Amino acid sequence: MTEIGNHRDDQHELALAIHQTRISKGLSLREFANRVGVSPATLSAIENGKTGISVRRLQEISLALDESAASFLTRRVSGIETPENNEGFISRSENDWRNFAPLPIDPILAGAVKAFVLTGYHGATMRSIAQFAKMSVPGVYHHYPTKQALLVRILDITMFDLTWRLRQARGQAKEPAEAVALVVEALTLFHAKRRDLAFIGASEMRSLESDDYQRIAQQRHEVQQLLNSEILAAINSEGLNVPNTQEVGRAVTSMCISVAQWYRPDGPTSPEEIASRYGQFAIRLLLA
């Protein structure tokens, strides 16, 4: 079967457009899978860009979502589909993982981020989100049918933005210890530069419904495993005896994510300085 979009970025945009449409229609992953006639695992892989999408499969998905197949091929990813706001979901050049340009999210998502940070997911209402977004409540509901849809979208953006940065940072390393330092630097930099997203990710996972909770929890586990694998490689390359690398990995991760709690932009140290130092801290911890 012919797959649509050979370019990786094209495939990812198509996958995200499908995921966004499902969420906007209030469909759980299981219900969507039943409509398409495949397993939830298969559709999860499609929505995460881990498997290609054939023309036939896109037609089945379009029918299940009551959308035209052409609309997915011409759509850009955003809560509000206005092409002028969406020249690309996130720009990723070869050395871009240290660049934190504003995310191209729509005003409703931006309003939801503010509301969730200020009052928490359960304290926020669609009315308060609409006020932050400077829109009417019906206008918010037109694009996002539930508060849960907003939370899922925010956490999807968070995990996507974090994961590609870690992978790109790791890919620039020339030896195992440097890979650990760069991954830790990227993880720390993310939690300083994207503090609001990091805060929501840390505090509101429990508010996700079952299917999305399991999917995003798996992505978080994969992030931890990425760091753990580089720590293990660095330990082995140095011939060291460290009995529990997973424990070391969790300690390093905790060090990085805590930055979102205490870092302030008006403080004496820049995010770049903190992230670089933390990378060296991690190396020293291993070599000690």
ZAPASE-968133 format. One record per residue: x, y negated, z negated of N, C-alpha, C, O in turn; residue number from 1. Coordinates in steps of 0.2 Angstrom, whole numbers, plus 5000, padded with zeros to 4 digits. Example, Ala and Ser with C-alpha at 12.3 -4.5 7.8 and 13.67 -1.06 7.14 Angstrom:
ZAPASE-968133
PT   n.X   n.Y   n.Z  ca.X  ca.Y  ca.Z   c.X   c.Y   c.Z   o.X   o.Y   o.Z    n
PT  5066  5028  4961  5062  5022  4961  5066  5016  4961  5071  5017  4958    1
PT  5064  5011  4965  5068  5005  4964  5064  5000  4961  5067  4994  4960    2
//
This chain:
ZAPASE-968133
PT   n.X   n.Y   n.Z  ca.X  ca.Y  ca.Z   c.X   c.Y   c.Z   o.X   o.Y   o.Z    n
PT  5004  5006  5000  5000  5000  5000  5004  4994  5000  5009  4994  4997    1
PT  5002  4989  5004  5006  4983  5004  5005  4978  4998  4999  4977  4996    2
PT  5011  4976  4995  5010  4972  4989  5010  4965  4991  5013  4963  4996    3
PT  5007  4960  4987  5006  4953  4989  5012  4950  4985  5013  4951  4979    4
PT  5015  4945  4989  5020  4941  4986  5027  4945  4984  5027  4947  4979    5
PT  5031  4945  4988  5038  4948  4987  5042  4944  4982  5046  4947  4979    6
PT  5041  4937  4982  5045  4933  4978  5043  4934  4971  5037  4934  4969    7
PT  5048  4934  4966  5046  4936  4959  5042  4930  4956  5037  4932  4952    8
PT  5043  4924  4958  5039  4918  4955  5032  4918  4958  5027  4917  4954    9
PT  5031  4920  4964  5025  4921  4967  5021  4926  4963  5015  4925  4962   10
PT  5024  4932  4962  5020  4937  4959  5018  4935  4952  5013  4937  4949   11
PT  5023  4932  4948  5021  4930  4942  5015  4925  4942  5011  4925  4937   12
PT  5015  4920  4946  5010  4915  4947  5003  4919  4948  4998  4917  4945   13
PT  5003  4924  4952  4997  4927  4954  4995  4931  4948  4989  4931  4946   14
PT  5000  4934  4944  4998  4938  4938  4995  4933  4933  4990  4935  4929   15
PT  4998  4927  4932  4995  4923  4927  4988  4920  4929  4984  4919  4925   16
PT  4987  4919  4935  4981  4917  4938  4975  4922  4936  4970  4920  4934   17
PT  4977  4928  4937  4972  4933  4936  4971  4933  4928  4965  4934  4926   18
PT  4976  4933  4924  4975  4933  4917  4971  4927  4915  4966  4928  4911   19
PT  4972  4921  4917  4969  4915  4915  4961  4916  4917  4957  4914  4913   20
PT  4960  4918  4923  4953  4919  4925  4949  4924  4921  4943  4923  4919   21
PT  4952  4929  4919  4949  4934  4914  4947  4931  4908  4942  4931  4905   22
PT  4952  4927  4905  4951  4924  4899  4945  4919  4899  4941  4918  4895   23
PT  4945  4915  4905  4941  4910  4905  4933  4912  4906  4929  4909  4904   24
PT  4933  4919  4908  4926  4922  4909  4924  4926  4902  4919  4929  4902   25
PT  4929  4926  4897  4927  4929  4891  4927  4936  4891  4924  4940  4887   26
PT  4931  4939  4896  4932  4946  4896  4938  4949  4892  4943  4946  4893   27
PT  4937  4954  4888  4942  4958  4885  4946  4962  4890  4943  4963  4896   28
PT  4952  4964  4889  4956  4968  4893  4953  4974  4895  4953  4977  4900   29
PT  4950  4977  4890  4946  4984  4890  4940  4983  4895  4939  4987  4899   30
PT  4936  4978  4894  4930  4977  4898  4932  4976  4905  4929  4978  4910   31
PT  4937  4972  4906  4940  4970  4913  4942  4977  4916  4941  4978  4922   32
PT  4946  4981  4913  4949  4987  4915  4943  4992  4918  4943  4995  4923   33
PT  4937  4992  4914  4932  4996  4915  4929  4993  4922  4926  4997  4926   34
PT  4928  4987  4923  4925  4984  4929  4930  4986  4935  4927  4988  4940   35
PT  4936  4986  4934  4941  4987  4940  4941  4995  4941  4943  4997  4947   36
PT  4940  4999  4936  4941  5006  4936  4948  5008  4935  4950  5013  4938   37
PT  4952  5005  4931  4959  5007  4930  4960  5007  4922  4955  5005  4918   38
PT  4965  5009  4920  4966  5009  4912  4968  5002  4910  4971  4998  4914   39
PT  4967  5000  4904  4969  4994  4901  4977  4993  4901  4979  4987  4902   40
PT  4981  4998  4901  4988  4998  4901  4990  4995  4908  4994  4991  4909   41
PT  4986  4998  4914  4988  4996  4920  4987  4989  4921  4991  4985  4924   42
PT  4981  4986  4919  4979  4979  4920  4984  4975  4916  4985  4969  4918   43
PT  4986  4977  4910  4990  4973  4906  4997  4972  4909  5000  4967  4909   44
PT  4999  4978  4913  5006  4977  4917  5005  4972  4922  5010  4969  4924   45
PT  4999  4972  4925  4998  4968  4931  4998  4960  4928  5001  4956  4931   46
PT  4994  4959  4923  4994  4952  4920  5001  4950  4917  5002  4944  4917   47
PT  5005  4954  4916  5012  4953  4913  5017  4952  4919  5023  4951  4917   48
PT  5015  4954  4925  5019  4953  4931  5024  4959  4931  5029  4959  4934   49
PT  5023  4965  4927  5027  4970  4927  5026  4975  4933  5030  4980  4934   50
PT  5021  4974  4936  5019  4979  4942  5016  4975  4948  5013  4970  4947   51
PT  5018  4977  4954  5015  4973  4960  5008  4974  4961  5005  4978  4958   52
PT  5005  4970  4965  4998  4970  4966  4997  4971  4974  4999  4967  4978   53
PT  4993  4976  4975  4992  4978  4982  4986  4974  4984  4982  4971  4980   54
PT  4985  4973  4991  4979  4969  4994  4973  4973  4991  4968  4969  4989   55
PT  4973  4979  4991  4967  4983  4989  4965  4981  4982  4960  4980  4980   56
PT  4971  4982  4977  4970  4980  4970  4967  4973  4969  4963  4972  4965   57
PT  4970  4968  4973  4968  4961  4972  4960  4961  4974  4957  4957  4971   58
PT  4958  4964  4979  4951  4964  4981  4947  4967  4975  4941  4964  4974   59
PT  4949  4972  4972  4945  4975  4967  4945  4971  4961  4940  4970  4957   60
PT  4951  4967  4959  4951  4963  4954  4946  4957  4955  4943  4954  4951   61
PT  4947  4954  4961  4943  4948  4963  4935  4950  4962  4931  4946  4960   62
PT  4933  4956  4964  4926  4958  4964  4924  4958  4956  4919  4956  4955   63
PT  4929  4961  4952  4927  4962  4945  4926  4955  4942  4923  4954  4937   64
PT  4930  4950  4944  4930  4943  4941  4925  4939  4945  4924  4933  4943   65
PT  4922  4941  4950  4917  4937  4954  4921  4931  4957  4918  4925  4957   66
PT  4927  4932  4960  4931  4927  4963  4933  4929  4970  4933  4935  4971   67
PT  4935  4925  4974  4937  4927  4980  4945  4928  4980  4948  4925  4976   68
PT  4947  4933  4984  4954  4935  4983  4959  4929  4985  4964  4928  4983   69
PT  4956  4925  4990  4960  4919  4993  4961  4914  4987  4966  4911  4987   70
PT  4956  4913  4982  4957  4908  4977  4963  4910  4973  4966  4905  4970   71
PT  4965  4916  4972  4970  4918  4968  4977  4916  4971  4982  4915  4968   72
PT  4977  4917  4978  4983  4916  4982  4985  4908  4983  4990  4907  4984   73
PT  4980  4904  4982  4981  4897  4983  4981  4893  4976  4982  4887  4976   74
PT  4980  4897  4971  4979  4894  4964  4986  4893  4961  4990  4897  4962   75
PT  4986  4887  4957  4992  4886  4953  4990  4888  4946  4984  4887  4944   76
PT  4994  4889  4941  4992  4891  4935  4991  4885  4930  4996  4881  4929   77
PT  4985  4884  4927  4984  4879  4923  4977  4879  4920  4973  4883  4923   78
PT  4976  4877  4915  4969  4877  4912  4964  4873  4917  4958  4875  4917   79
PT  4966  4868  4920  4962  4864  4924  4966  4864  4931  4972  4862  4932   80
PT  4963  4866  4936  4966  4868  4942  4966  4862  4947  4963  4861  4952   81
PT  4971  4857  4945  4972  4851  4949  4979  4851  4952  4984  4851  4948   82
PT  4980  4852  4958  4987  4854  4961  4992  4848  4959  4998  4850  4958   83
PT  4990  4842  4958  4994  4837  4957  4997  4838  4950  5003  4835  4948   84
PT  4994  4842  4945  4997  4843  4939  5001  4849  4938  5004  4851  4933   85
PT  5002  4853  4944  5005  4859  4944  5010  4861  4949  5008  4865  4954   86
PT  5015  4858  4949  5020  4859  4954  5024  4866  4953  5028  4868  4957   87
PT  5022  4869  4947  5025  4875  4945  5024  4876  4938  5024  4871  4934   88
PT  5023  4882  4935  5022  4883  4928  5028  4881  4924  5027  4876  4920   89
PT  5034  4883  4925  5040  4881  4922  5045  4881  4927  5046  4887  4930   90
PT  5049  4876  4927  5055  4876  4932  5061  4880  4929  5062  4879  4923   91
PT  5064  4884  4933  5069  4889  4930  5075  4889  4935  5075  4893  4940   92
PT  5079  4884  4935  5085  4885  4939  5091  4889  4935  5089  4891  4930   93
PT  5096  4890  4938  5101  4895  4936  5103  4893  4929  5104  4898  4925   94
PT  5104  4887  4927  5107  4885  4920  5101  4881  4916  5103  4876  4913   95
PT  5095  4883  4917  5089  4879  4915  5087  4880  4908  5083  4877  4905   96
PT  5090  4886  4905  5087  4888  4899  5088  4883  4893  5084  4883  4888   97
PT  5093  4878  4894  5094  4873  4889  5090  4867  4890  5090  4862  4886   98
PT  5086  4867  4896  5082  4861  4897  5075  4862  4895  5072  4867  4897   99
PT  5072  4858  4891  5066  4858  4888  5061  4852  4891  5060  4848  4887  100
PT  5060  4852  4897  5055  4847  4900  5048  4849  4897  5047  4854  4895  101
PT  5044  4844  4897  5037  4845  4894  5034  4850  4898  5034  4850  4905  102
PT  5030  4855  4895  5026  4860  4899  5021  4857  4902  5017  4853  4900  103
PT  5019  4860  4908  5014  4857  4912  5007  4860  4910  5004  4863  4914  104
PT  5005  4859  4904  4999  4861  4901  4993  4856  4902  4995  4850  4902  105
PT  4987  4858  4902  4982  4853  4903  4980  4849  4897  4982  4852  4891  106
PT  4976  4844  4897  4974  4840  4891  4971  4845  4886  4971  4843  4880  107
PT  4967  4849  4888  4963  4853  4883  4968  4858  4879  4967  4858  4873  108
PT  4973  4861  4882  4977  4865  4879  4982  4861  4874  4983  4862  4868  109
PT  4984  4855  4877  4987  4850  4872  4983  4848  4866  4986  4848  4861  110
PT  4977  4847  4867  4973  4845  4861  4972  4851  4857  4972  4850  4851  111
PT  4972  4857  4859  4971  4863  4855  4977  4864  4851  4977  4866  4845  112
PT  4983  4863  4854  4989  4863  4850  4989  4859  4844  4991  4861  4839  113
PT  4987  4852  4846  4987  4848  4840  4982  4850  4835  4984  4849  4829  114
PT  4977  4852  4837  4972  4854  4832  4974  4860  4828  4973  4860  4822  115
PT  4977  4865  4831  4979  4871  4827  4985  4870  4823  4985  4872  4817  116
PT  4989  4865  4825  4995  4863  4820  4992  4859  4814  4994  4860  4809  117
PT  4987  4855  4815  4985  4850  4810  4980  4854  4805  4981  4853  4799  118
PT  4976  4858  4808  4971  4861  4803  4971  4869  4803  4967  4872  4800  119
PT  4975  4872  4807  4975  4879  4808  4970  4881  4813  4965  4877  4814  120
PT  4970  4887  4816  4965  4890  4820  4958  4890  4818  4954  4887  4821  121
PT  4957  4892  4812  4951  4893  4809  4948  4886  4807  4942  4885  4806  122
PT  4952  4881  4805  4950  4875  4803  4948  4871  4809  4944  4866  4809  123
PT  4951  4872  4815  4949  4868  4821  4943  4870  4824  4940  4876  4823  124
PT  4939  4866  4827  4933  4867  4831  4934  4864  4838  4938  4861  4840  125
PT  4929  4867  4842  4929  4865  4849  4928  4857  4850  4931  4854  4854  126
PT  4925  4854  4845  4923  4847  4845  4930  4843  4843  4932  4838  4846  127
PT  4934  4846  4838  4940  4842  4836  4945  4843  4842  4949  4838  4843  128
PT  4945  4849  4845  4949  4850  4851  4948  4845  4857  4952  4842  4860  129
PT  4941  4844  4858  4939  4839  4863  4941  4832  4861  4943  4828  4866  130
PT  4941  4830  4855  4943  4824  4853  4950  4823  4854  4952  4817  4857  131
PT  4954  4828  4853  4961  4827  4854  4963  4827  4862  4967  4823  4864  132
PT  4959  4830  4865  4959  4830  4873  4956  4824  4876  4957  4823  4882  133
PT  4952  4820  4872  4949  4815  4875  4944  4817  4880  4943  4814  4886  134
PT  4940  4822  4879  4935  4825  4884  4929  4826  4880  4929  4826  4874  135
PT  4924  4828  4883  4917  4830  4880  4918  4837  4878  4922  4841  4881  136
PT  4914  4839  4873  4913  4846  4871  4911  4850  4877  4914  4856  4878  137
PT  4906  4849  4881  4904  4853  4887  4910  4853  4892  4911  4859  4895  138
PT  4914  4848  4893  4920  4848  4897  4925  4853  4895  4928  4857  4899  139
PT  4926  4854  4888  4930  4859  4886  4928  4866  4887  4931  4870  4890  140
PT  4921  4867  4886  4918  4873  4887  4918  4876  4894  4918  4881  4896  141
PT  4918  4871  4899  4918  4872  4906  4924  4876  4908  4924  4880  4912  142
PT  4930  4874  4905  4936  4877  4906  4939  4882  4902  4942  4887  4904  143
PT  4937  4882  4896  4939  4887  4891  4932  4889  4887  4930  4885  4883  144
PT  4929  4895  4888  4923  4897  4885  4923  4898  4877  4918  4897  4874  145
PT  4929  4899  4875  4930  4900  4867  4936  4898  4865  4941  4896  4868  146
PT  4936  4897  4858  4942  4894  4855  4948  4900  4855  4954  4898  4856  147
PT  4945  4906  4855  4950  4912  4856  4954  4912  4862  4960  4913  4863  148
PT  4950  4910  4868  4953  4909  4874  4959  4904  4874  4964  4905  4877  149
PT  4958  4899  4871  4963  4893  4870  4969  4896  4866  4975  4895  4868  150
PT  4968  4900  4861  4974  4903  4857  4978  4908  4861  4984  4907  4861  151
PT  4974  4912  4865  4978  4917  4869  4982  4913  4874  4988  4915  4875  152
PT  4979  4908  4877  4983  4905  4882  4989  4901  4880  4994  4902  4883  153
PT  4988  4898  4874  4994  4895  4870  5000  4900  4869  5005  4899  4870  154
PT  4998  4906  4866  5003  4911  4864  5006  4914  4870  5011  4916  4870  155
PT  5002  4915  4876  5005  4917  4882  5010  4913  4885  5015  4915  4887  156
PT  5009  4906  4885  5013  4901  4887  5020  4901  4882  5025  4901  4885  157
PT  5018  4902  4876  5024  4902  4871  5029  4908  4873  5035  4907  4873  158
PT  5026  4914  4873  5030  4920  4874  5033  4920  4881  5039  4922  4882  159
PT  5030  4917  4886  5033  4917  4893  5039  4912  4893  5044  4914  4895  160
PT  5038  4906  4890  5043  4901  4889  5049  4903  4885  5055  4902  4887  161
PT  5048  4907  4880  5053  4910  4876  5057  4915  4879  5063  4915  4879  162
PT  5054  4920  4882  5057  4926  4885  5061  4925  4891  5067  4927  4891  163
PT  5059  4920  4895  5064  4919  4901  5070  4916  4899  5075  4917  4902  164
PT  5069  4911  4894  5075  4908  4892  5080  4913  4888  5086  4912  4890  165
PT  5078  4917  4884  5083  4922  4881  5086  4926  4886  5092  4928  4886  166
PT  5082  4929  4891  5085  4933  4897  5090  4929  4901  5095  4932  4903  167
PT  5089  4923  4902  5093  4919  4906  5100  4918  4902  5105  4918  4905  168
PT  5099  4916  4896  5105  4915  4892  5109  4921  4891  5115  4921  4892  169
PT  5106  4927  4890  5110  4933  4890  5114  4934  4896  5119  4937  4896  170
PT  5110  4933  4902  5113  4934  4908  5120  4930  4910  5123  4932  4914  171
PT  5121  4925  4906  5127  4921  4907  5133  4923  4903  5138  4921  4904  172
PT  5132  4928  4899  5137  4930  4895  5142  4934  4899  5140  4938  4903  173
PT  5149  4934  4897  5154  4938  4900  5156  4944  4896  5159  4948  4898  174
PT  5154  4944  4889  5156  4949  4885  5151  4950  4879  5147  4945  4878  175
PT  5150  4955  4876  5145  4956  4871  5144  4951  4865  5138  4949  4864  176
PT  5149  4949  4862  5149  4944  4857  5146  4938  4860  5142  4934  4856  177
PT  5148  4936  4866  5145  4930  4869  5138  4930  4870  5134  4925  4869  178
PT  5136  4936  4872  5129  4937  4873  5125  4936  4867  5119  4933  4867  179
PT  5127  4939  4861  5124  4937  4855  5123  4930  4853  5118  4927  4852  180
PT  5129  4926  4854  5129  4919  4853  5124  4915  4857  5121  4911  4855  181
PT  5124  4917  4864  5120  4913  4868  5112  4915  4867  5108  4910  4867  182
PT  5111  4921  4865  5104  4923  4864  5101  4919  4858  5096  4917  4857  183
PT  5106  4919  4853  5104  4916  4846  5103  4908  4848  5099  4905  4845  184
PT  5108  4906  4852  5107  4898  4853  5101  4897  4857  5097  4892  4855  185
PT  5099  4901  4862  5092  4900  4865  5086  4901  4860  5082  4897  4861  186
PT  5086  4906  4856  5081  4907  4851  5080  4901  4846  5075  4899  4845  187
PT  5086  4898  4844  5086  4893  4839  5084  4886  4843  5080  4883  4840  188
PT  5086  4885  4849  5084  4879  4853  5077  4879  4854  5074  4874  4854  189
PT  5074  4885  4856  5067  4885  4857  5063  4883  4851  5058  4879  4851  190
PT  5065  4886  4845  5061  4884  4839  5062  4877  4836  5058  4874  4832  191
PT  5067  4874  4839  5068  4866  4837  5064  4862  4842  5061  4857  4840  192
PT  5065  4864  4849  5062  4860  4854  5054  4861  4855  5051  4857  4857  193
PT  5052  4867  4854  5045  4869  4854  5042  4870  4847  5039  4876  4847  194
PT  5043  4866  4843  5041  4867  4836  5034  4869  4835  5032  4873  4831  195
PT  5029  4865  4839  5022  4866  4838  5020  4873  4841  5016  4877  4837  196
PT  5023  4875  4846  5021  4882  4849  5024  4887  4844  5021  4892  4843  197
PT  5030  4886  4842  5033  4891  4837  5029  4892  4831  5028  4897  4828  198
PT  5027  4886  4828  5023  4886  4822  5016  4890  4823  5014  4894  4819  199
PT  5013  4889  4829  5006  4892  4830  5008  4900  4831  5004  4904  4829  200
PT  5013  4901  4835  5015  4908  4836  5016  4912  4829  5015  4918  4829  201
PT  5019  4909  4825  5021  4912  4818  5015  4912  4814  5015  4917  4810  202
PT  5010  4907  4814  5005  4907  4809  4998  4910  4811  4994  4911  4807  203
PT  4997  4910  4818  4991  4912  4820  4990  4919  4824  4985  4920  4827  204
PT  4996  4923  4824  4995  4930  4827  4989  4933  4824  4986  4937  4828  205
PT  4988  4933  4817  4983  4936  4814  4976  4934  4816  4971  4938  4815  206
PT  4975  4929  4820  4969  4926  4822  4967  4929  4829  4961  4928  4832  207
PT  4972  4933  4832  4970  4936  4839  4966  4942  4838  4966  4945  4833  208
PT  4961  4943  4843  4957  4949  4844  4962  4954  4846  4967  4953  4848  209
PT  4959  4960  4845  4963  4967  4845  4967  4967  4851  4973  4968  4851  210
PT  4964  4967  4857  4968  4969  4863  4974  4964  4864  4980  4966  4866  211
PT  4972  4957  4864  4978  4952  4865  4983  4952  4859  4989  4951  4860  212
PT  4980  4954  4853  4985  4955  4847  4990  4960  4849  4996  4959  4848  213
PT  4988  4966  4851  4993  4971  4853  4998  4969  4858  5003  4971  4858  214
PT  4995  4966  4864  4999  4964  4869  5004  4959  4867  5010  4960  4869  215
PT  5003  4954  4864  5007  4949  4862  5012  4951  4856  5018  4949  4856  216
PT  5010  4956  4852  5014  4959  4847  5019  4963  4850  5025  4963  4848  217
PT  5018  4966  4856  5023  4970  4860  5028  4966  4863  5034  4967  4863  218
PT  5026  4960  4865  5030  4955  4868  5035  4952  4863  5041  4952  4864  219
PT  5033  4951  4857  5037  4949  4851  5042  4954  4849  5048  4953  4848  220
PT  5040  4961  4849  5044  4966  4848  5050  4967  4853  5055  4968  4851  221
PT  5048  4966  4859  5053  4966  4865  5058  4960  4864  5064  4961  4866  222
PT  5056  4954  4862  5061  4949  4860  5066  4951  4855  5072  4950  4856  223
PT  5063  4954  4850  5068  4957  4844  5072  4962  4847  5078  4962  4845  224
PT  5070  4967  4851  5074  4972  4854  5079  4969  4858  5085  4972  4858  225
PT  5078  4964  4862  5083  4961  4866  5089  4959  4862  5095  4960  4864  226
PT  5087  4955  4856  5093  4953  4852  5096  4959  4849  5102  4959  4848  227
PT  5092  4964  4846  5095  4970  4843  5100  4973  4848  5105  4975  4845  228
PT  5098  4974  4854  5103  4978  4859  5109  4974  4860  5114  4977  4860  229
PT  5109  4967  4860  5115  4964  4861  5119  4964  4854  5126  4964  4855  230
PT  5116  4964  4849  5120  4965  4842  5123  4971  4842  5129  4972  4840  231
PT  5120  4977  4844  5123  4983  4844  5129  4984  4849  5134  4987  4847  232
PT  5128  4981  4855  5133  4981  4860  5139  4977  4857  5145  4979  4858  233
PT  5138  4972  4854  5144  4968  4851  5147  4972  4845  5154  4972  4845  234
PT  5144  4975  4841  5146  4979  4836  5151  4985  4838  5156  4986  4836  235
PT  5148  4988  4843  5151  4994  4847  5158  4991  4850  5163  4995  4850  236
PT  5158  4986  4853  5163  4983  4857  5169  4981  4852  5175  4982  4854  237
PT  5167  4980  4846  5173  4978  4841  5175  4984  4837  5179  4983  4832  238
PT  5171  4990  4838  5173  4996  4834  5171  4995  4826  5174  4998  4822  239
PT  5166  4991  4825  5164  4990  4818  5159  4995  4816  5156  4999  4820  240
PT  5158  4996  4809  5153  5001  4806  5148  4997  4803  5149  4995  4797  241
PT  5142  4996  4806  5137  4992  4803  5131  4997  4803  5128  4999  4808  242
PT  5129  5000  4797  5124  5005  4797  5117  5003  4799  5113  5008  4802  243
PT  5115  4997  4799  5108  4996  4801  5108  4989  4805  5107  4984  4802  244
PT  5108  4990  4811  5108  4985  4816  5102  4981  4816  5101  4975  4817  245
PT  5096  4985  4815  5089  4982  4816  5089  4977  4810  5086  4972  4811  246
PT  5091  4979  4804  5091  4974  4798  5095  4968  4800  5093  4962  4798  247
PT  5101  4969  4803  5105  4963  4805  5101  4959  4810  5101  4952  4809  248
PT  5098  4962  4815  5094  4958  4819  5088  4954  4816  5087  4948  4818  249
PT  5085  4957  4812  5079  4953  4808  5082  4948  4804  5079  4942  4804  250
PT  5088  4948  4801  5091  4943  4797  5092  4937  4802  5091  4931  4800  251
PT  5095  4939  4808  5097  4933  4812  5091  4930  4815  5091  4924  4816  252
PT  5086  4934  4817  5080  4931  4820  5077  4926  4815  5074  4921  4816  253
PT  5076  4928  4808  5074  4924  4803  5077  4918  4802  5074  4912  4801  254
PT  5084  4918  4803  5088  4912  4803  5086  4907  4808  5085  4901  4807  255
PT  5085  4910  4814  5083  4906  4820  5076  4903  4819  5075  4897  4821  256
PT  5071  4907  4818  5064  4904  4818  5063  4899  4812  5058  4896  4813  257
PT  5067  4900  4807  5066  4895  4801  5067  4888  4803  5065  4883  4800  258
PT  5070  4887  4809  5072  4880  4811  5066  4876  4812  5065  4870  4811  259
PT  5060  4880  4815  5054  4876  4816  5051  4873  4810  5047  4869  4811  260
PT  5053  4876  4804  5050  4874  4798  5053  4867  4795  5050  4863  4792  261
PT  5059  4867  4796  5063  4861  4793  5066  4856  4798  5067  4850  4796  262
PT  5067  4858  4804  5070  4853  4809  5065  4847  4810  5059  4848  4811  263
PT  5068  4841  4810  5065  4835  4812  5069  4831  4817  5075  4830  4816  264
PT  5065  4829  4822  5069  4825  4827  5073  4819  4825  5078  4817  4828  265
PT  5071  4816  4820  5074  4810  4817  5080  4812  4812  5083  4807  4809  266
PT  5082  4818  4812  5087  4820  4807  5094  4819  4810  5094  4816  4815  267
PT  5099  4820  4806  5106  4819  4808  5109  4823  4813  5114  4821  4816  268
PT  5106  4829  4814  5109  4834  4819  5104  4835  4824  5098  4836  4823  269
PT  5107  4836  4830  5103  4837  4836  5101  4845  4837  5105  4849  4834  270
PT  5096  4846  4840  5094  4853  4841  5100  4857  4845  5101  4863  4843  271
PT  5103  4854  4849  5109  4857  4853  5115  4859  4848  5118  4864  4848  272
PT  5116  4855  4843  5121  4856  4839  5119  4861  4834  5124  4866  4832  273
PT  5113  4861  4831  5111  4867  4827  5111  4873  4831  5113  4878  4828  274
PT  5109  4874  4837  5108  4880  4840  5115  4883  4842  5116  4889  4841  275
PT  5120  4879  4843  5127  4881  4845  5130  4884  4838  5133  4889  4838  276
PT  5129  4880  4833  5132  4882  4826  5129  4889  4824  5132  4894  4822  277
PT  5122  4890  4825  5119  4896  4823  5121  4902  4828  5122  4908  4825  278
PT  5123  4901  4834  5126  4906  4838  5133  4908  4835  5134  4914  4835  279
PT  5137  4903  4833  5143  4905  4830  5142  4908  4823  5146  4913  4821  280
PT  5137  4906  4819  5135  4909  4813  5134  4917  4814  5136  4921  4810  281
PT  5130  4918  4819  5128  4925  4820  5134  4930  4822  5135  4935  4819  282
PT  5139  4927  4826  5145  4931  4827  5149  4932  4821  5152  4937  4820  283
PT  5150  4927  4817  5154  4927  4811  5150  4933  4806  5154  4936  4803  284
PT  5144  4933  4806  5140  4938  4802  5142  4945  4804  5143  4949  4800  285
PT  5142  4946  4811  5144  4952  4813  5151  4954  4812  5152  4960  4810  286
PT  5155  4950  4813  5162  4951  4812  5165  4952  4805  5170  4955  4804  287
PT  5161  4949  4801  5162  4949  4794  5162  4957  4791  5163  4958  4785  288
//
